[in-house]
Amino acid sequence: MRNAAIRTGVKSAIKSAREAIATRDPKKAEEALRLAVRTISKAASKGVLHPRNAARRVARLAKSLVAPT
């Protein structure tokens, strides 16, 4: 139950970060990314996500923030 709740929080944080990045508002996107990274890192430290899985998710979000589109 605890792991399911944490995974849901991670998915929500990633979704909100992607939406903020799509708006092209740099300040809002950076704040959402910071929150998502924090949530993902907490999940990895609690053993809900594998550390490499967490790193991959963070890297993909960061990459999408600086993508030139």
Protein Blocks (a to p, Z undefined) as FASTA:
>chain_A
ZZmmmmmmmmmmmmmmmmmmmnopaklmmmmmmmmmmmmmmmmmnomacfklmmmmmmmm
mmmmmpcZZ
